[in-house]
Amino acid sequence: MSNSNQHVPAIVIGRLPLYLRALTQLSSEGRRVTSSQELSEKLGFSSAQIRKDLSYFGEFGKQGTGYEIEFLEKSLREILKVHHVWDMVLVGAGDLGHALANYGGFETRGFSIVAIFDANPIKIGTRLGDWRVQPMEEIRVTLRDKKIQVAIIAVPAAAAQTVADELVEGGVRAILNYAPTTLSVPPRVKVYHIDPVAGLQSMTYYL
């Protein structure tokens, strides 16, 4: 299995978590073997595309027998580096922040919120789930002390760039951005944008 994703297209990396999710579901059903055709039917990608994507990282299947689910699932976790749990911070204790803090699916898929921050004095010091909301003034020290590299931004668009700057200064290398704005960060920092409205607008084109 190749450990380098230097030449792997970003769109391929983006599909790997979908393959992993499908494999985890099959495993929970007691399945031991699957095929690119079955994954194709579950995910909507062609079986040829799935085989090509996986071939960037090695040979996982056998002709006529398909993929061993446990082995492929383990391999994808290692490729995506989610075979251990990543600590991360959440910035924004509003309605979206509450939903994210209460979401139970992070740890089972490799991520754990360890601190929550907000700039609103009314929210600072209050409890959000298992966490006390901390002031933004503490974020850099927390990031460096805990060596955190992953963060979620769930603040209004106008505040998102300032938050991103603080995260970058604190050593964060990966940002999941829910704010409906594009962030400017150094090339070493990866940003993934989630904008529900943009998603809706792209769908209504087809209606």
Residue pairs with C-beta under 8 A, 6 or more apart in sequence:
1 57
1 58
1 75
1 78
1 79
2 56
2 57
2 58
5 13
5 56
5 79
8 56
8 57
12 53
12 56
15 45
15 53
16 53
16 76
16 79
16 80
17 80
18 43
19 39
19 43
19 50
19 53
19 54
19 72
19 76
20 73
20 76
20 77
20 80
20 82
22 39
22 42
22 43
23 34
23 39
23 69
23 72
23 73
23 76
24 73
26 34
26 69
27 69
27 70
27 73
31 69
32 68
32 69
32 70
33 65
33 66
33 67
33 68
33 69
34 66
34 67
34 69
34 72
35 47
35 61
35 66
35 67
36 47
36 48
36 50
36 51
36 61
36 66
36 67
37 47
38 66
39 45
39 47
39 50
40 46
40 47
40 49
40 50
43 50
51 61
54 60
54 61
54 72
57 75
57 79
58 75
60 67
60 71
60 72
60 75
61 67
61 72
74 83
77 83
77 110
80 110
82 109
82 110
82 111
83 110
84 110
85 107
85 110
85 111
85 112
86 110
86 111
86 112
86 149
86 150
87 112
87 114
87 146
87 147
87 148
87 150
88 111
88 112
88 113
88 114
88 148
88 150
88 151
88 152
89 113
89 114
89 115
89 116
89 117
89 139
89 142
89 143
89 148
89 150
89 151
89 152
89 167
89 172
90 97
90 100
90 101
90 113
90 115
90 116
90 117
90 151
90 152
90 154
91 97
91 116
91 117
91 118
91 136
91 139
91 151
91 152
91 153
91 154
91 155
91 163
91 167
92 117
92 118
92 152
92 153
92 154
92 155
92 163
92 178
93 101
93 116
93 117
93 118
93 120
93 123
93 126
93 128
93 133
94 118
94 154
94 155
96 154
96 178
97 116
97 118
97 128
97 154
98 128
100 113
100 152
100 154
100 178
101 113
101 116
101 128
101 129
101 131
102 129
106 112
106 113
111 150
113 131
113 152
114 146
114 148
115 131
115 134
115 142
115 146
115 148
116 128
116 131
116 132
116 133
116 134
117 133
117 134
117 135
117 136
117 138
117 139
117 142
118 124
118 133
118 134
118 135
118 136
119 135
119 136
119 155
119 159
123 133
124 133
124 134
124 135
125 132
125 133
126 132
126 133
127 133
134 142
136 163
136 166
139 166
139 167
139 170
140 166
140 169
140 170
142 148
142 170
143 151
143 167
143 170
143 171
143 172
144 170
144 171
147 171
148 170
148 171
148 172
149 171
149 172
149 173
149 174
150 172
150 173
150 174
150 175
150 176
151 167
151 172
151 174
151 175
151 176
152 175
152 176
152 177
152 178
153 160
153 163
153 164
153 167
153 175
153 176
153 177
153 178
153 179
153 183
154 178
154 179
155 163
155 179
156 179
157 179
157 180
157 181
159 179
160 177
160 179
160 181
160 183
161 181
161 183
161 184
164 175
164 177
164 183
164 184
164 185
164 191
167 175
168 185
168 186
168 189
172 189
173 188
173 189
173 190
174 189
174 190
174 191
174 192
175 183
175 185
175 189
175 190
175 191
175 192
176 192
176 194
177 183
177 191
177 192
177 193
177 194
178 194
178 195
180 195
180 197
180 198
182 193
183 191
183 193
185 191
